[in-house]
Amino acid sequence: MNFAHSEEQEELRSAVRRFCEEKSPSAEVRRLMETDDGYDPKVWSQMADQLGLQAMAIPEEYGGAGFGFTELGIALEEMGRVLLCAPFFASAVLAAQALLASGDETAKKELLPGIASGETIATLAFTEENGRWDTGGIETQAAEATETGQAGGAWNLSGTKMFVLDGHTANLVLVAARTGSGIGLFAVEADASGLTRTALTTMDQTRKQARLEFSSTPARLVGDASAFGDVLPKVLDLACIALASEQVGGAQRCLETSVDYAKTRIQFGRPIGSFQAIKHKCADMLLEVESAKSAAYYGAWSVDDESDEVPVVASLAKSYCSEAYFHAAAENIQIHGGIGFTWEHDAHLYFKRAKSSELLFGDPSYHRELLAQRIGL
């Protein structure tokens, strides 16, 4: 069995890399970090119009391009390589996969085409102030409008969501909330009454997060009112595999910059890469990055193959790729020495993204425990 990417997939990688390197140089990343929205609407539109990136993993019947998770992973890897500032993960991964898994054909036909075209920026809000990444942490309440004396056919949400990716700029928010019969998924418009959105100040400003407060906020039920509790873990498994691909891109960039610097930095009349300590650091980074690639690529392949291994592979890839990226980012700083600790050097940007990605959807310890449970230990 051949696990190498096809010629067409490598052409996709080349196209996405050219676009990302042109649109997301270091200076632009730093500029967008300081803005409230955290992305360039013009570039967001170009991503859709020129490459169709937002449509990649959405089926053609819903206005998408119908590619698989392998192609999506390639695009995310290239985005992670340059720290592309855009609401891509929130919209094209989290929100799109939540809708696809909802089983609500009407909602999919109405909402997914906008996500695929880039006209709609969506996100998924499920984590709350307790910081839990599982369904047990969901406390936001959903009540049918008839229960509150309003007209039937609608719902009202009350509660708070935290760490919502691009939640302050998304014009469509999908919210996981408790109903009388379980956990449901609800669609909320950005201008809905009773919705307060506050951008969070986080360590990694290349990926914006927000706090969302709902006070009797009108919402539309997507799917069954009690079914999303079973669906959310599957959506998060897909998100972990997608994030692993992005982490691989960042880790690869850290490896490349470390090796390049080790070849050109001269100390005691010779390149520092000729010293055994630096050689070993680079060799260890290479081993971890290549292993992380294998985990991420296998995860994407498992999704495309509809394998029963997806839950196990998701936790494996998330835990390993998180640690590989963080180690590569930390070693990148060490190899660069004093300059690597400065604000002017990009090493700290990758270090912060590596740390925030390590914690997103659960840290390595959480996923190793989850992996153990899933394989029956």
Order of alpha helices (4+ residues) and beta strands (2+ residues): alpha-alpha-alpha-alpha-alpha-alpha-beta-beta-beta-beta-beta-beta-beta-alpha-beta-beta-alpha-alpha-alpha-alpha
